[in-house]
């Protein structure tokens, strides 16, 4: 059986999936058709039901849960890893109503968190995450919400943080922030979904035991990233929640859904 699998070229995802797509953990009796895209593209592909198994923003999954099963392994949750609102100059949080804001995608968890934090924001538009610095530099936006490796480089690029949305979430709820997950389309047999969930878990274990083996694949999709940023990216976004959501992780997802519904963001 052919299985379409989508994940991002970010180091945490290529670290997680290397052994599954390139190594000894390829699913027996199945062939993976792998495609790598930024997470918002993956979100939109899932809305079109084009992928069997895919990385999703948790916001997208909350909209798609009737079609996609949330897998307990492979996700990105944690403390100290949330999106940041940044600007080229100091801005008070209460300035959001008048600010032009750029975000990395309509269905990203970054967008959901920003809406929860700044419901008064009105001038919002979406651009690829790797274009946010440029939008701020050339004056097309007053502030931006950054994700991925940008959190490690924004200060050296001359920007300053307005708010850490992850820290805000943690203070509000006492829970880790659910950023991204791996989800399987419900058209797949349940036994296959369970097998893939365990395969992803084993792929993470293997990458942790033999990190150098995964490095060529990771580096091939992150050629412009320094070694320090690459390592920080993996250390930040691959953790015990990536192995298994656990009670705390599932609770965080439930609270995110509750907050989103209360705010009218899950119609």
C-alpha distance (Angstrom), angle and dihedral (degrees) to the residues before:
residue distance angle dihedral
X1 . . .
X2 3.79 . .
X3 3.81 113.7 .
X4 3.79 119.9 -164.4
X5 3.80 110.0 -142.0
X6 3.78 125.6 -173.3
X7 3.78 130.0 -173.4
X8 3.78 137.5 147.3
X9 3.81 127.8 -91.7
X10 3.81 89.2 -122.4
X11 3.82 114.0 124.7
X12 3.80 94.7 -113.3
X13 3.81 91.6 57.6
X14 3.80 96.9 42.9
X15 3.81 88.3 46.9
X16 3.81 90.7 51.8
X17 3.81 97.0 45.2
X18 3.81 103.0 35.7
X19 3.80 97.1 96.7
X20 3.79 90.9 43.5
X21 3.79 96.9 52.4
X22 3.82 101.5 28.2
X23 3.77 107.2 21.3
X24 3.76 146.4 44.6
X25 3.79 97.8 -51.9
X26 3.79 100.7 71.3
X27 3.82 105.8 139.4
X28 3.79 110.6 -97.5
X29 3.79 111.9 -117.3
X30 3.79 93.7 11.8
X31 3.79 135.8 87.9
X32 3.79 120.7 -143.1
X33 3.79 117.6 -140.3
X34 3.79 101.0 -160.8
X35 3.79 127.1 -161.6
X36 3.80 126.5 175.8
X37 3.79 121.4 -150.7
X38 3.79 138.9 149.8
X39 3.78 111.8 -83.4
X40 3.81 96.3 -105.1
X41 3.80 90.3 54.7
X42 3.80 88.5 50.5
X43 3.80 89.9 49.3
X44 3.79 90.7 53.9
X45 3.80 92.8 45.3
X46 3.79 88.5 54.2
X47 3.80 91.4 52.2
X48 3.81 84.8 57.6
X49 3.85 89.5 46.3
X50 3.80 91.2 -126.1
X51 3.82 96.1 139.1
X52 3.79 131.6 62.8
X53 3.79 94.9 -159.5
X54 3.77 123.0 14.2
X55 3.76 149.2 160.2
X56 3.80 109.5 -108.4
X57 3.75 137.4 179.2
X58 3.79 108.2 -112.1
X59 3.80 89.1 -120.6
X60 3.80 89.6 58.4
X61 3.79 91.7 46.1
X62 3.80 91.5 52.9
X63 3.80 86.7 58.0
X64 3.81 92.6 45.4
X65 3.79 103.1 38.4
X66 3.80 93.1 115.4
X67 3.82 88.3 60.7
X68 3.80 103.4 30.9
X69 3.81 128.3 51.9
X70 3.81 115.0 -138.8
X71 3.79 110.1 -124.8
X72 3.78 118.3 -146.0
X73 3.81 95.0 -137.9
X74 3.79 133.4 61.6
X75 3.79 98.1 34.1
X76 3.79 132.9 134.4
X77 3.80 112.1 -127.7
X78 3.73 131.2 134.7
X79 3.75 152.6 103.8
X80 3.79 123.0 -64.9
X81 3.79 93.7 16.0
X82 3.79 105.5 94.5
X83 3.80 129.9 124.9
X84 3.79 118.9 -83.9
X85 3.78 130.1 -138.8
X86 3.81 106.2 -140.0
X87 3.79 137.4 179.2
X88 3.78 139.5 -177.5
X89 3.80 90.0 -117.0
X90 3.79 136.5 23.4
X91 3.80 112.7 -71.6
X92 3.80 128.1 179.2
X93 3.78 115.6 -127.8
X94 3.80 90.8 -118.8
X95 3.82 89.9 63.3
X96 3.79 93.3 76.5
X97 3.81 95.0 98.3
X98 3.80 89.9 66.4
X99 3.80 98.2 35.3
X100 3.77 127.8 103.1
X101 3.79 103.1 -131.6
X102 3.80 129.3 -164.7
X103 3.79 120.2 -159.9
X104 3.82 133.2 -174.5
X105 3.81 97.3 -116.5
X106 3.77 144.7 -24.1
X107 3.81 95.0 -110.4
X108 3.80 98.8 39.6
X109 3.78 119.1 117.1
X110 3.80 85.4 -126.0
X111 3.80 88.5 66.2
X112 3.80 92.4 47.2
X113 3.80 92.1 49.9
X114 3.79 91.8 47.0
X115 3.81 91.0 51.9
X116 3.79 90.7 49.8
X117 3.80 91.3 49.0
X118 3.82 97.9 40.9
X119 3.81 109.9 24.2
X120 3.80 88.4 161.1
X121 3.82 92.9 66.5
X122 3.80 111.4 113.2
X123 3.81 107.9 162.8
X124 3.78 98.4 72.6
X125 3.77 129.9 146.2
X126 3.77 135.9 167.4
X127 3.79 127.7 -123.3
X128 3.83 133.8 160.1
X129 3.80 110.1 -72.2
X130 3.79 92.9 -119.7
X131 3.83 91.7 58.7
X132 3.80 97.0 57.1
X133 3.82 95.8 91.3
X134 3.81 90.0 52.3
X135 3.81 92.3 49.0
X136 3.80 89.9 54.4
X137 3.78 94.1 44.2
X138 3.78 95.6 52.2
X139 3.80 94.9 43.9
X140 3.80 98.9 -110.5
X141 3.81 89.4 124.1
X142 3.79 138.0 25.2
X143 3.78 96.2 -147.6
X144 3.77 139.2 1.4
X145 3.77 139.7 -157.8
X146 3.80 111.6 -126.8
X147 3.79 132.0 -161.7
X148 3.79 138.6 174.3
X149 3.80 119.0 21.4
X150 3.82 92.7 -11.9
X151 3.80 88.7 83.7
X152 3.82 88.1 66.9
X153 3.81 96.5 47.4
X154 3.82 108.7 33.6
X155 3.82 95.1 94.3
X156 3.79 93.8 50.8
X157 3.82 86.8 48.9
X158 3.81 89.1 59.4
X159 3.80 101.7 -102.2
X160 3.78 131.3 122.9
X161 3.77 132.4 -146.1
X162 3.79 120.1 -105.5
X163 3.80 93.4 -176.9
X164 3.78 138.7 -16.8
X165 3.80 102.4 -129.6
X166 3.79 91.3 -163.9
X167 3.80 92.4 55.6
X168 3.81 89.1 45.1
X169 3.81 90.1 53.0
X170 3.80 92.6 46.7
X171 3.81 92.0 51.1
X172 3.80 91.0 46.5
X173 3.81 97.4 47.7
X174 3.80 109.1 12.6
X175 3.81 87.3 -129.4
X176 3.80 137.0 111.1
X177 3.78 116.0 -95.7
X178 3.83 114.3 -107.3
X179 3.79 105.1 -139.9
X180 3.79 109.2 159.0
X181 3.77 139.0 -0.7
X182 3.77 143.1 -175.4
X183 3.78 113.9 -114.6
X184 3.80 133.1 -175.5
X185 3.77 124.6 -148.7
X186 3.78 111.5 -110.4
X187 3.81 89.8 -127.6
X188 3.82 87.3 78.0
X189 3.81 117.2 90.0
X190 3.80 111.5 -96.8
X191 3.81 91.4 -124.4
X192 3.80 90.2 56.2
X193 3.80 91.7 49.2
X194 3.81 89.6 52.3
X195 3.80 90.7 48.6
X196 3.80 92.5 50.4
X197 3.79 91.6 47.3
X198 3.80 89.7 55.7
X199 3.82 92.0 42.8
X200 3.81 89.8 55.9
X201 3.79 90.0 49.6
X202 3.80 91.0 51.1
X203 3.80 90.6 46.8
X204 3.81 89.4 56.9
X205 3.80 91.4 48.8
X206 3.79 91.1 50.9
X207 3.80 92.2 48.3
X208 3.79 90.0 51.0
X209 3.80 91.9 49.9
X210 3.81 94.5 44.7
X211 3.82 107.1 23.9
X212 3.80 93.9 161.2
X213 3.80 90.5 61.2
X214 3.80 90.9 61.5
X215 3.80 95.4 44.2
X216 3.84 99.4 88.0
X217 3.81 91.4 53.7
X218 3.80 92.2 44.8
X219 3.79 92.5 46.9
X220 3.82 92.7 48.0
X221 3.80 88.6 64.9
X222 3.82 97.1 38.4
X223 3.79 103.7 43.6
X224 3.80 95.4 145.3
X225 3.80 94.4 49.8
X226 3.80 120.2 97.9
X227 3.78 118.6 -122.4
X228 3.81 91.2 -112.7
X229 3.80 93.6 52.4
X230 3.80 91.2 44.9
X231 3.79 91.8 53.3
X232 3.81 92.6 44.4
X233 3.80 89.3 51.0
X234 3.80 92.6 54.3
X235 3.80 94.0 42.3
X236 3.81 91.3 50.4
X237 3.79 100.6 45.1
X238 3.82 103.5 31.2
X239 3.79 111.2 67.4
X240 3.78 142.4 124.3
X241 3.81 90.5 -60.9
X242 3.81 86.9 60.9
X243 3.79 88.5 59.7
X244 3.79 93.8 48.3
X245 3.78 132.6 -13.0
X246 3.79 90.8 -135.6
X247 3.78 124.7 -174.3
X248 3.80 93.5 -56.9
X249 3.79 93.5 49.4
X250 3.80 94.3 49.0
X251 3.80 89.1 47.5
X252 3.81 90.1 53.0
X253 3.81 90.7 52.3
X254 3.81 90.9 49.5
X255 3.80 91.9 50.5
X256 3.81 91.6 47.4
X257 3.79 89.2 53.7
X258 3.81 92.2 47.3
X259 3.81 92.7 49.9
X260 3.80 91.7 46.9
X261 3.80 92.5 50.6
X262 3.79 92.5 47.2
X263 3.81 88.9 53.0
X264 3.80 92.9 49.3
X265 3.80 92.6 -114.5
X266 3.81 96.7 123.7
X267 3.78 103.1 57.4
